[in-house]
Structures are given as C-alpha cells and as structure tokens.
Amino acid sequence: MPVLDRFSMVGQTAVVTGATRGLGRAFAGALAEAGANIVIVGRDAAAAAEVEAEVAAIGVRALTVLADVSIRSDLEAVLTRTKEAFGRADVLVNNAGTCIHRPALEVTDDDWRAVMNVNLDGVWMASQVFGRHMIEAGGGSIVNIGSMSASIVNRPQWQPAYNASKAAVHHLTRSLAAEWAPLNVRVNALAPGYMHTDMSPIDEPQFHRHWIEDTPQQRAGEPDELGPAVVFLASRASSFMTGSVLTVDGGYSIY
C-alpha cells in the first residue's frame, strides 16, 4: 500500500468527544479531511452546529450528539446514534477535558472530582463502551488525548488534579492497549504541550516566561498542528503502534 494511502480514512467513522471547540474541533476537521465521517460529541448545540457545517463542507457526513462524557448513559446513546447513522464506529478520540488552576491545599473535593469525572472517568467509560463495540465489530482505534503534564509539573500555575488525571490517562492507554491488542483494537495517546486554546491563557504576561520562553521552539502550538498526529494515530499509518504516547510539545518536556 502506498504510504499516503495509509493515512486515508475514507469510509470510516470517527467519534470525537469535546469536538465543539479548541483541539477537538481541529481533530474533527483533520479526520474529516482524511475522509472519515465525523460524530461530533459535546454539550454546546450552537458550537456543534458550526463544526457540523465545517465538516459537511469538506465533503463527508457529520452527526452531532449532545452528551456529557461523565455520564455512561450519554456515552451509550452516542454509540447507539453512531451505529444508526453509520453502522459502526471505527475510531474514538477521547478529547473532552477540563482543568482547574489551584494550589494543592486549595483544591476542594468538588474541584478534584470535577476534573477526574471528565478527564479520567470519561475516558474510561467511553473507552469501555466503544471498545466493546470495536471488539465485537472486529477492530478499531482509540486515541486518548493526554498531556505533557502527565510527566512534568507545570509552572507558574499549579494544577495537581489535571496532572494526575493525565498521568492516569497515559497509563490507562497502555493497560487497554495490552489487553485489546489481540482483539485488533489499538489504543494510543497524544500528549500536547501548550496550545492556543480557550483553556490556555498563552498571551497573559505571567505565563509567557514559563510557557513560551521555556519551550525550545519559543512559541505555543496551534490546534491544527495536532491534526496530522491524530490522523496518524487513528489510521492505518500507525498500524503497528499501540500503547504509545506521542508527545507534541515544541520540545517543552526535553528539559
């Protein structure tokens, strides 16, 4: 098979959580450009409609399912709607996430639980729901969006719950990959660095010193720079790759 053909996702269906903004929106667009039909999962109906229009303009089919990834029944409904519309789900991108900047001694139980509910429990439940479907269907690919924060401690802001959740996502990725590899389901993770999104106040002076100046490439990343990496992990281009964490952070975690 020619090299570029391995990146083609024509005829496949990709489910992207948190697809209504930021990284998820970029991932949905990149997978659509590779030829996949897209299931847009999020909680903002107006934003989802915008993404659906963008995907449709690329020339593939799009479906929006409003859902909260921390609720198992919502995720089961996403799978049901996906099968009704497209027959099966070939790819799951677990992208939905949240972060709270707060020193450890100020993190409340509610803060901790709010982060873990989305960043870890949501990834676990979605992987279990869609993983079971993929195994029954004969295979699939799961891409978990982790973070460089799984292996470094960010500064100057403190975010212990986020860091712990992403470290757990990386190891959950390896655990599922080991168990499901014989069943033809690959599970990998993408670990972004500082990116230009609503969640990252890149341009505020107090963050520039540590976030930008400490990055070897001396800049933040753009969401569309991660799109090709997600297509790689989701597609046959990475067919002999599972249980891996691909770091794309401008070199930040080198130090």
Secondary structure, 3 states (H helix, E strand, C coil): CCCHHHHCCCCCEEEEECCCCHHHHHHHHHHHHCCCEEEEEECCHHHHHHHHHHHHHHCCCEEEEECCCCCHHHHHHHHHHHHHHHCCCCEEEECCCCCCCCCHHHCCHHHHHHHHHHHHHHHHHHHHHHHHHHHHHCCEEEEEECCHHHCCCCCCCCCHHHHHHHHHHHHHHHHHHHHHHHHCEEEEEEEECCECCCCCCCCCHHHHHHHCCCCCCCCCECHHHCHHHHHHHHCHHHCCCCCCEEEECCCHHHC
